[in-house]
Each structure stands twice: as structure tokens, then as C-alpha cells.
Amino acid sequence: MALFGRVVYIRSEKVQEYDLVSGKRKELYRHDGGLLYHPITEVNETTFIVGTLRGEMLLVGADRQAHVLGEGGPQVFFPAHGKLLYLDGTFLYEATLQDRRLQALGVVSEGPFTPNYPLLAISDDELLVRRRRGPYVKYDLRTGTLVDTSIEKCYAAAWRSRTREVICVDELSAPVKRRSGYALVGMDGRRRQVSGLLKLAVAAYVPPMDYVLAGRARWSGRWLAEIMDLVSYDFSTTAVRRIAKNVPVGLGRGAFWSPTRREN
């Protein structure tokens, strides 16, 4: 399994990068205002959006300067449209990202949607968002339409584009001893369990090679605490491989994979 690209993740008040090829780590941004909050969203190879505990969305560019876009989150950016989709409370908003500001801001739907569940892009034009009571809804940026799906009882972690399935924490299977059961759920609602992900916390999917990047906890006697290591899970072989020690990624931690390196 070939590793390439980078994973960008939140570590306390910092945003860091781990280069999957060279193994080098780099700090991309440090927030003077305290801890940062997931999710973190890529805009392009030098720019990302990250949240704060105060509920602000920060746009950070190559100059490492943060620009407040407004309140809200989680959020997803769609490069093909130049649009940011995000939740503010239980409302779904859409805005154009231009000149470091949100413009043409409008409410897509009042929902109510579940604010602590991630939004998930499933194509260059489509988004999944979870209703507070009910299934996930698919929003099409091209037509502006919202359609109910058959995906429910699922905490969406990533989109497996190879098979057009959501990689989700399966809420139909009760967690045992803090272990989350994962399932692949199709747009028709059919699900199949993925036992190889049982002890992992999925962070991102790598489409070209059909594997996920995830966190795996281990106990550190030195720090007297659990530490998250970066691992991969290969769908074709079901093999789990440790990539790096002490790279905290996974559910609720905020991370994205990118095929490009940030040069600055």
C-alpha cells in the first residue's frame, strides 16, 4: 500500500501537518486564543478553515494569519462552486467564500439538523447532513434541492467513494467497552459491518488507494495517558499498519487528508 500526500490535524491550540511520504511534521498555525475545535476543512493546498471553542470559523492561509469568517460549524467547502456549507445552531447555511469573507450568505434549510454531527461531502456537488430526528438529507448545490436518504442510525466519519458508501459509527450496534462498531452504509440504507475498524477512530479516506487513515489509542507509561497513533486500514487486504506515533487523529479530533503538500 503506497502512502502519499499529507494529513492535517488539530493538536490543542495548533494545526499540524504530517507528511505521509517523508514522515516530517510541521506546524501550520498556532491559535493564541486557546484550544481549536474540529472539524478542520481544506480550502486549497495552502488554506484551511478551523473552528474555535467560541464557535468561530477561522480562515487560515499561507501567511498563517487567521481571519474570522463568522460563527458556525461543522463546515464543508466545495471548491467547484466556491461555496462553504455549514451549520449554525440547527440551520444549514450556504455562502460564497471570496476575498477572505463569506458573501451571498443564505439559509438552505432550517432543518432542524443535528449540530454535533459532521457534514459530509459525497461528490463535488453533494452534501449529507443529518436531521435532528430522522435520516440524513442529501443537498445538491447544483439544483438547491434537499432529499431524504435511507441513511440513519449512523455517525458519518468519511465517504468511501470507491463503493459510494458512508463509513460510519454504526448506532445500531451497541458499543462494547468504549469500542465503536463501524459499518459501510450505502445510499439505499444497506449496511455491512467492518470488523477491522473496531478499535480504530476513523479520520479520513484516501480515495486513490482505497484506505482510511485513523487513530489507534495506546497507553504511554511515560506520560501516564492514552496517546493516539496514526494508522491505516486497507479495505482490499483488511490490514492495519501503524504509520506514526503520537499523531492525534480520529473521531472528534479533526483532520483531513490532502494529496498535496503545503509549501510555505
N, C-alpha and C positions, 0 to 999 in steps of 0.2 A: 504494500500500500504506500503510495507516494504522498509525502506531505509537502504542501506548498501554501503560499500565502501567509497570512498572519491572523492572530486572534487578538482583539482589542477588548479589554475588560476593566471593570471598576475595582479599585482596591482602596477602601476607606475614602479618603478625600482626593485620590489620584485616579487618573486614567492611564493605563499602561498597555504596552504592546509586547506580544511575544511572537517573534519571527519563527515560523514553523520549519524553515529551511536551515537557517544559521543557528537557531537557538538563542539569539540575542534578545535581551529585554530592553525596553526603552520607555521612559516616562513621557507621555504626550501632553499631560495637563495636570496641574495641581490647583485645587479649589481652596481659596483662602477662607471661604465661608463655611467650612465644615464638611461633613460627610456628603458624598454623592449618592444618588439613588438610581436604581435601574428603572426602565431599560436604557440602554445606550444604542444609538441608531446611526448608521453610516449615511452621510450625505454624498461624499465622494472620497477619493483617496487621501485627502488632507483635512477633511471637515467631518465633524460628527455632532450629534445632539445628545446631551446627557441631562438627567434630572437632578434636582436638589431635594433635600428633605423638606424644604419650604414649599415644594410643589412647583418650582420654576423649571422651565426648559431652557437650557443654555446651548447656544451655538458656538462651537469652538473650532477655529480654523488653524491654518498653518502657523500663524503668529502666536498661537497658544493663548489668545485673548478670548474671553467669554463674553457673549452678547446675549442678553435676556430676550427670549422670544415671547414670553408670556407665561401664564400659568396653565398647567395641564400635564398629561401623561397617563398611561403609556402612549407612545407615538411611533409612527412608521413613516418613512419618507419614500416617495415614489419618483425616482429620477426621470422616468419617461414623461412624467406630467409636471415635474417641478412642484409637486404638492406634498404637503405634510398633513397626515390624518392623525388625530389624537383625541383622547378623551379628556373632558374637563367635568368632573363630577360624573354624572351618568349620561351626559350628552356626547355625541360624536361630532367633531368639528373637522372641517376641511379648509386649508388655506394654501396660498401660493407662497413659496419661500423665495424671496428676492431681495437683494441688497441688505442681507442680514436682518430682514424683517419678515413678519407674516403679513401678507396682503390678501385682499379679497376674501376675508375671513367669513365663513358661514357655517350654520348648523346643518349637518347632514340629517341627523335624526335625534330626537330627544330620548330615544330608547324606551325605558331605561336600560343602560348597559352596565356591566359589572366592572367597576373602575380598577379593581386589583387583579384583573385578568389581562394578559398581554394581547395586543393586536397582532395579527399575523398576515403578512403579505404572502399570497399564494401564486401570484404572477406579477407581471409588470403593471397590471391594471386592476387587480382584485385584492380585496381585504376581507379577512374573517374577524368578526368582533362578537363577543358573547353577550347575549341578553341577560339581564339580571335573573329573570325566570324564563327558562326556555332554551332553545338550541342556539348555536352560533348562526350569525347572519352574514351573508356574503354581500359586500358592497362593490359595485363595478364603477370605477372612476370614469369610464368612457360614456356610460349612459346615465349615471347618477341614480341607479336603482339599487334597492335593498331587497334581498330574497332570503327567506329562511332556508337553512340547510338541515340535514339529518344528523349533524354532528352535535352531540350533547354528552353530558357527564364526562367532560374532558377538559383538562387544563393544558392548553396548547403550548408546547415547548418549541416546536420547529415544524417546518414544512418539508416533507420528503418529495421533491419534485420528480424524482425518478419514477415513483409509483403514484404520484398525486394523492398522498395520504398525509394526515396530520400525525406527527409524533407527539403523543400526549400522555400526561399522567392520567391513568385510567381511574376515574372516580367510581367505577362500578366494582373494581377490585379493592377491597379494604387494605390499607397499608398495614404491614406487619413489622413491628419493631423498627419504626421510622424508615422503612424501605418503601419506596414508591414503585408501584407496578406501572409499566409502560405498555401502551398499545399503539398500533398503527390504525388510524381510523380514516376510511375513505369518505368521499363526498356523499355516498349513499348511506353512510352511517355504519357500514360493516366494519368490525374491528377484529384485529388479531394481536395476540399478546407477543411481546418481545422480551423473552426471559433474560437475554444477555444484557439488558439495560437496567436490570433490577436494582443494583447497588450504585448506580450512577445518577448524576444530575445533569441532564442534557442542557447544553449551552447553545450549540449552533450546528447546522447541517452544511456539509461541503458537497454541493451538487455534482461537480465533475467526477468525483471519485466515490460517491455514494457512501459516505461515512459521517458519523457525528463526532463532534468534539464535546467532551463532557468533563465534569469534575468528579473525583472519587476521594472520599474522605479517608484519612489515615490518622492514627494517633501519634503525636510527637511527644516523646518523653522530655525532650529538651525544652519545649515551650509549654508543656502540660496542657495541650489543647489539640483539637482536631484541625488538621490542615487539609486543604483541597489541592489535589494534584490534577494536572491536565492529562486526560487520556482520550483515546479514540475508540470508537466501536465501528467495526466494518460490517455492513449488512451482508456482504457477499460471503464472508468467512465466519461471521459471528465472533471474531477475535477482538479482544480488548488489549490495547497497547498503551503503556504509560509513556507520555511524551516529555513531560517536565514536572519537576517537583515545585510545589508551592506556587501554583498559578491558580488563584481562586476564581473559578468559573462555575456556572451551573444555575439551576432554577433560583430565581430571586436575587441573583448576584449581578446580572447584567453583562452581556458580552456579545460580540458579533465576529463572524469570520469574513475576511476580505481576501480576494486573490492578489491584491496589490499591496505594496509596501508604502508607508508614508515617508516621504523624503523631506526632511527639514532639519 
